[in-house]
Amino acid sequence: MATAGADEPEQRGRDHRAHPSTTPWAAPHARGPAGGTVRVPGSKSMTNRHLVLAALAQGESILRRPLVSRDSTLMRAALSQLGARFTAEAGDAEWHVQPPEPMAPASRIDAGLAGTVMRFLPPVAAMARGATTFDGDAEARSRPIRPLLDALAELGVHVGSPAEGQPTHLPFTVYGSGTVRGGEVDIDASASSQFVSALLLAGARFERGVTLRHVGSSLPSRPHIEMTLQALARSGVEAGETAPGVWRVEPGPVRAIEIDIEPDLSSAAPFLALAALTSGRITVAGWPRSTTQAGDAMRSILTAMGARSRLTSDGLELTGPPPGELQGVDIDLHDVGELTPVVAALAAQASTASRLHGVGHLRGHETDRLEALRAELSRMGGQVQATRDALLIEPAPLHGAVLRTYHDHRMAMAAAVLGAGVPGVLVEDVATTGKTFPDFPAVWSRLLGAGAASP
């Protein structure tokens, strides 16, 4: 047992690091059942939500075991520009956050590719007195943002863009007046639940609070909204869903708190998939007994595919089905769309067909994930169709290939799962996993250990 901490879709999502990876990574191929224990980093979603609340709180907040990655670093840098102060203890194991006094405008906030930065912080910047400009990686300029900016305008916030009229994408400028009126607002969050979370997180600091009504045809990733409400409750904010698709946040103070950040369960998904794929047994340390994280759904997904799971004192133990008995699934992933790449990689190696549906919103993520998955699985010989809202995957012999990641961390993790089951897989820009899991390639390789072969 090891221990380890076709046509091309539109290529959005470039992760601009100082030294981008140029040599494809040889994904280790499993020779036998994978086994061991893995520790995954802290949840990105929880870390960035609590960073925002800490910047809005009264007094110092403490985050223990936060995620240290590009997205959380961008969030810290942005909040620092708005006047928050950070100190780290025990390396980066504990962050202390002092809120701004008062909120300060920032000349330019770099959102990179972080949806939480580009969406959670405009309502916060509106509480500064002055102009704050938001921009990011070139590819981030195609990610949806207009519904949030329109909602802010309805709440009395002036938002402008380099072009005339109301902005539709990055870059844009928030002209803060020191306060936000708040009140009632309609928003179409069909493209991202982050639009809802952004207004909920800041709403207690609006003069009238906020009453938010979702008016779109669907609402993806509802567990992330539940996570936001849970974070608000911990911070003493009175907030809740008062009717289906309607949320109310009462005006009032945000309490400073101390919080232990849970492990990122979505980043654990490829390791659980590895156990299922190789008929192995892997434990993810520290798996919470109760959580709002979308990644917790991997337990039921893999059970439907033939695996067995159980919570122990050490974490979540996942045991894969016997060789040849991994089953395909017909499953709605609408609420847990971030799991789709890894589930698709596993489904492509199952013995029966799969239909992964309810995931049309993934076309607006770091890349068009549905087209990206279709292209890369097809490159390996997979039989895959991408519809407006689903992936249809039929069993087919797969072969090695150089897989593109489109600078999307979830695509890179899916490619590692494919490489574990298929020899000869090379992965371009595996370093993009640093968005949520900075040491992913090394942890993955150590876990496979002697039971793996490289192409």
C-alpha positions in Angstrom: 0.0 0.0 0.0 1.3 3.4 -1.0 0.8 6.7 0.7 0.7 9.9 -1.4 -0.2 13.2 -0.2 -11.3 15.0 -34.5 -12.4 18.8 -34.6 -10.9 20.8 -31.8 -13.1 22.6 -29.4 -12.6 26.3 -28.6 -9.4 26.5 -26.5 -10.3 28.8 -23.6 -8.7 28.5 -20.2 -5.0 29.0 -20.7 -3.3 29.0 -17.3 -0.6 31.6 -17.7 2.2 30.6 -15.3 5.7 31.9 -15.5 7.1 28.6 -16.7 4.4 26.6 -18.5 4.9 22.9 -19.2 6.1 22.1 -22.7 7.0 18.4 -22.5 4.0 16.1 -22.3 3.7 14.1 -19.1 3.9 10.3 -19.5 0.8 9.2 -17.5 1.7 6.1 -15.5 -0.2 3.0 -16.6 -1.4 0.7 -13.8 -0.1 -2.9 -14.0 -2.4 -4.1 -11.3 -4.8 -3.0 -8.5 -3.9 0.4 -7.2 -3.9 0.8 -3.4 -3.0 3.2 -0.7 -4.0 6.4 1.0 -4.1 9.9 -0.5 -4.4 13.3 1.1 -5.9 15.9 -1.2 -5.5 19.7 -0.7 -8.2 21.9 0.9 -11.4 22.8 -1.0 -11.0 25.6 -3.5 -14.7 26.4 -3.2 -14.6 26.6 0.6 -11.3 28.5 0.8 -12.4 31.3 -1.6 -15.9 31.7 0.0 -14.4 32.0 3.4 -11.7 34.4 2.2 -14.5 36.7 0.9 -16.4 36.5 4.1 -13.3 37.2 6.1 -12.7 40.4 4.1 -16.3 41.5 5.0 -16.2 40.4 8.6 -15.8 42.4 11.8 -12.4 41.3 13.2 -9.8 38.7 12.4 -10.7 35.4 10.8 -8.6 32.3 10.7 -8.6 29.7 7.9 -6.9 26.4 8.7 -5.6 24.1 6.0 -6.7 26.3 3.1 -6.0 25.5 -0.5 -2.7 27.0 -1.6 -3.0 27.2 -5.4 -3.3 29.6 -8.3 -7.0 30.3 -7.7 -6.7 31.0 -4.0 -3.5 33.0 -4.5 -5.4 35.2 -7.0 -8.2 35.6 -4.5 -5.8 36.6 -1.7 -4.0 39.1 -4.0 -7.3 40.6 -5.1 -8.6 41.0 -1.5 -5.2 42.5 -0.5 -5.6 45.1 -3.2 -9.1 45.9 -1.7 -7.4 46.5 1.7 -7.5 43.1 3.5 -4.3 42.0 5.3 -3.0 38.5 5.5 -0.5 36.7 7.6 0.4 33.0 7.4 1.3 30.6 10.3 3.0 27.3 10.1 3.9 27.8 6.5 0.6 28.2 4.8 -1.3 25.8 7.1 -3.1 28.7 8.7 -4.1 32.1 7.3 -5.1 35.0 9.5 -7.3 37.7 7.7 -7.8 41.2 8.8 -10.7 43.0 6.9 -10.2 46.3 5.2 -10.8 49.5 7.2 -12.4 50.8 4.9 -12.7 48.9 1.7 -10.2 50.4 -0.9 -10.6 50.5 -4.7 -8.1 48.5 -6.7 -6.6 49.8 -9.9 -6.7 46.3 -11.6 -7.7 42.9 -10.2 -6.3 40.0 -12.0 -8.9 37.2 -12.0 -6.7 34.8 -14.0 -9.1 32.0 -14.9 -10.7 31.9 -11.5 -14.5 32.1 -11.7 -14.7 32.8 -8.0 -12.5 35.9 -8.3 -14.2 37.4 -11.4 -17.7 36.7 -10.0 -17.4 36.9 -6.2 -15.5 40.2 -6.0 -17.4 42.7 -8.1 -20.1 43.1 -5.4 -17.3 43.5 -2.8 -15.5 46.1 -4.9 -18.8 48.0 -5.2 -18.4 48.8 -1.4 -15.1 50.6 -2.0 -15.2 54.3 -2.9 -13.6 54.5 -6.3 -13.0 52.5 -9.5 -11.8 48.9 -9.6 -11.1 47.2 -12.9 -11.3 43.5 -13.4 -9.5 41.5 -16.1 -7.8 38.1 -16.4 -6.3 35.6 -18.7 -7.2 36.3 -22.4 -9.3 33.2 -22.5 -11.3 34.3 -19.4 -12.8 37.1 -21.4 -15.2 34.6 -23.0 -16.5 33.2 -19.7 -20.1 34.4 -18.8 -20.4 37.3 -16.4 -23.2 39.6 -17.8 -26.1 38.4 -15.6 -24.1 39.3 -12.5 -23.2 42.7 -13.8 -26.8 43.4 -14.9 -27.9 42.5 -11.4 -25.4 44.8 -9.8 -26.7 47.6 -12.0 -30.2 47.0 -10.8 -29.0 47.2 -7.2 -27.6 50.6 -7.9 -23.9 49.8 -8.8 -22.4 51.6 -11.8 -20.4 49.1 -13.9 -18.7 50.1 -17.1 -16.5 48.7 -19.9 -14.0 49.9 -22.4 -16.7 49.6 -25.0 -19.9 51.5 -24.9 -22.9 50.1 -23.0 -23.2 47.6 -20.2 -20.3 45.1 -20.2 -20.8 41.5 -21.1 -17.4 40.0 -20.4 -14.0 40.9 -18.9 -12.6 43.5 -18.7 -15.0 45.8 -16.8 -14.8 48.4 -14.2 -16.9 48.7 -11.0 -17.3 52.3 -9.8 -17.9 51.9 -6.1 -19.6 54.6 -4.0 -18.7 53.2 -0.6 -22.1 51.5 -0.2 -24.5 49.3 -2.1 -28.2 50.0 -1.9 -29.3 46.3 -2.3 -32.9 45.2 -2.4 -34.7 42.9 -4.8 -33.2 41.6 -8.0 -33.9 39.0 -10.7 -31.0 37.1 -12.2 -30.6 34.3 -14.8 -28.0 32.0 -13.3 -28.4 29.2 -15.8 -24.8 29.6 -16.9 -23.3 29.5 -13.4 -24.5 29.2 -9.8 -21.6 31.5 -8.9 -23.8 34.5 -9.9 -26.1 33.6 -7.0 -23.3 32.9 -4.6 -21.6 36.2 -5.4 -24.6 38.3 -4.3 -25.4 36.1 -1.3 -21.8 36.4 0.0 -21.9 40.2 -0.1 -25.6 40.7 0.6 -25.4 41.2 4.4 -23.2 44.3 3.8 -25.8 45.9 1.4 -27.9 48.6 3.0 -31.2 46.6 2.4 -29.6 43.2 2.2 -30.6 41.3 -0.9 -33.6 39.3 -2.2 -32.5 37.3 -5.2 -34.8 35.5 -7.7 -33.4 33.1 -10.2 -35.4 33.5 -13.5 -33.5 31.1 -15.8 -34.6 27.8 -17.2 -32.2 25.7 -15.0 -29.8 26.2 -12.1 -26.6 24.2 -12.2 -24.4 23.1 -9.3 -26.9 23.8 -6.5 -24.6 22.1 -3.9 -22.3 25.2 -4.3 -25.2 27.5 -3.3 -25.8 25.3 -0.3 -22.1 25.6 0.5 -22.4 29.4 0.3 -25.5 29.4 2.7 -23.6 27.2 5.1 -20.6 29.5 5.1 -22.9 32.5 5.7 -24.6 30.7 8.6 -21.2 30.1 10.2 -20.5 33.8 9.9 -23.7 34.7 11.7 -25.5 36.0 8.6 -29.2 35.4 8.4 -29.8 33.9 4.9 -31.8 31.2 3.2 -33.9 30.0 0.4 -37.3 31.4 1.1 -39.0 29.7 -1.9 -37.7 27.6 -4.8 -35.1 29.7 -6.6 -35.5 32.7 -4.2 -33.0 33.6 -1.6 -33.0 36.3 1.1 -30.0 37.8 2.9 -30.7 40.1 5.8 -28.5 43.2 6.3 -26.2 43.0 9.2 -22.7 42.3 10.4 -20.5 39.4 9.2 -18.9 37.6 12.2 -15.2 36.7 12.2 -14.7 33.0 12.5 -12.1 30.2 12.7 -12.7 27.5 10.1 -11.0 24.2 9.2 -11.2 23.9 5.4 -12.4 20.4 4.2 -10.3 18.4 1.7 -11.3 19.1 -1.9 -13.6 16.2 -2.7 -13.7 17.0 -6.4 -9.9 16.7 -6.5 -10.2 13.3 -4.8 -12.4 12.1 -7.7 -9.6 10.8 -10.0 -8.1 8.8 -7.1 -11.4 7.1 -6.4 -11.8 6.5 -10.1 -8.4 4.9 -10.1 -9.5 2.4 -7.5 -12.6 1.6 -9.5 -10.7 1.2 -12.8 -8.0 -1.1 -11.4 -10.1 -3.2 -9.0 -8.0 -1.6 -6.3 -8.6 -0.1 -2.9 -7.8 3.6 -2.1 -8.6 5.6 0.9 -9.0 9.4 0.8 -7.9 10.7 4.2 -10.1 13.1 6.1 -13.3 12.7 4.1 -16.0 14.6 6.0 -19.0 12.7 7.5 -21.3 15.5 6.3 -20.6 18.1 3.6 -22.1 20.3 0.9 -19.3 19.6 -1.5 -20.3 18.4 -5.0 -17.4 15.9 -4.9 -19.2 13.8 -2.3 -21.4 12.5 -5.1 -18.5 10.4 -6.4 -19.5 7.8 -3.8 -22.9 7.1 -5.3 -21.6 7.5 -8.9 -18.9 4.8 -8.4 -21.3 2.6 -6.5 -23.6 2.7 -9.6 -20.6 1.6 -11.7 -20.0 -1.4 -9.5 -17.6 -0.1 -6.8 -18.0 -0.3 -3.0 -17.3 2.5 -0.5 -17.3 3.0 3.2 -16.4 5.7 5.6 -13.8 4.7 8.2 -12.0 6.5 10.9 -9.2 7.2 8.3 -11.5 8.6 5.6 -13.4 7.2 2.6 -12.3 3.8 1.4 -13.3 2.9 -2.2 -12.9 -0.6 -3.5 -13.2 -1.2 -7.2 -15.3 -4.0 -8.9 -13.6 -7.2 -10.2 -11.8 -6.9 -13.5 -14.1 -6.5 -16.5 -17.1 -5.6 -14.3 -16.9 -1.8 -14.3 -20.4 -0.7 -15.5 -21.5 2.4 -17.5 -24.1 4.7 -16.1 -27.0 6.8 -17.2 -26.8 9.7 -14.8 -27.8 13.4 -14.4 -24.7 15.3 -13.4 -26.4 18.7 -13.5 -25.7 19.5 -9.9 -22.2 18.0 -9.9 -20.9 18.9 -13.3 -17.3 19.4 -12.2 -17.1 15.6 -11.8 -18.0 15.0 -15.5 -14.4 14.8 -17.0 -13.3 12.1 -14.6 -16.6 10.2 -14.8 -16.3 10.4 -18.6 -12.8 9.0 -18.5 -13.9 6.1 -16.4 -17.1 5.6 -18.5 -14.9 5.3 -21.7 -13.3 2.3 -20.1 -16.4 0.6 -18.8 -18.0 -2.6 -20.2 -21.4 -1.0 -21.0 -22.6 2.3 -22.5 -23.0 5.6 -20.5 -25.1 8.7 -20.8 -23.9 11.7 -18.8 -26.5 14.4 -19.1 -27.6 17.7 -17.6 -24.2 19.2 -18.2 -24.8 21.7 -21.0 -23.5 24.5 -18.7 -20.0 22.9 -18.9 -19.6 24.5 -22.3 -18.9 27.8 -20.5 -16.3 26.5 -18.1 -12.5 26.8 -18.4 -13.0 25.3 -21.8 -16.0 23.8 -23.6 -15.7 20.7 -21.6 -18.2 18.6 -23.6 -16.4 19.2 -26.9 -13.0 18.8 -25.2 -14.0 15.4 -23.8 -15.4 14.3 -27.1 -12.3 15.4 -29.0 -9.8 13.7 -26.6 -11.7 10.5 -26.1 -12.1 10.2 -29.9 -8.4 10.8 -30.3 -7.9 7.5 -28.3 -10.4 5.6 -30.4 -13.4 6.2 -28.1 -17.0 6.2 -29.4 -18.4 9.5 -28.1 -21.1 11.9 -29.0 -21.5 15.3 -27.5 -25.0 16.7 -27.6 -26.2 20.1 -26.4 -26.5 18.8 -22.9 -24.9 15.3 -22.7 -22.1 12.9 -23.5 -23.0 9.5 -25.0 -20.2 7.0 -24.6 -20.1 3.5 -26.1 -17.6 0.8 -25.2 -14.7 0.7 -27.6 -11.0 -0.3 -27.6 -8.8 2.6 -26.6 -5.2 3.3 -27.6 -2.5 5.6 -26.4 -2.3 9.2 -27.7 -1.1 12.7 -26.8 -4.0 14.2 -25.0 -4.7 18.0 -24.8 -5.9 19.5 -21.6 -7.0 22.9 -22.9 -5.3 24.3 -19.8 -8.2 22.9 -17.8 -7.3 21.2 -14.5 -10.3 18.8 -14.6 -9.3 17.7 -18.2 -5.8 17.0 -17.0 -7.1 14.8 -14.1 -9.3 12.9 -16.5 -6.3 12.3 -18.8 -4.4 10.8 -15.9 -7.3 8.4 -15.3 -7.3 7.4 -19.0 -3.5 6.8 -18.8 -3.9 4.6 -15.8 -6.1 2.2 -17.9 -4.5 2.7 -21.3 -0.7 2.4 -22.1 1.0 5.1 -24.1 -0.9 8.2 -22.9 1.0 11.5 -22.9 -0.6 14.5 -21.3 0.0 18.1 -22.5 0.3 20.8 -19.7 -0.4 18.5 -16.8 0.9 21.4 -14.6 -2.5 23.1 -15.1 -3.7 20.8 -12.3 -2.1 23.4 -10.0 -5.3 25.4 -10.2 -6.6 23.1 -7.4 -3.9 20.4 -6.8 -0.4 21.8 -7.0 1.4 18.5 -6.6 -1.0 16.3 -8.5 1.4 14.6 -11.0 3.8 13.6 -8.2 1.1 12.4 -5.8 -0.6 10.4 -8.6 2.7 8.8 -9.7 3.6 7.9 -6.1 0.2 6.3 -5.5 0.6 4.1 -8.5 4.2 3.4 -7.4 5.7 0.0 -8.4 2.4 -1.1 -9.7 2.6 1.2 -12.6 4.4 1.5 -15.9 5.2 4.6 -17.8 4.6 4.8 -21.6 
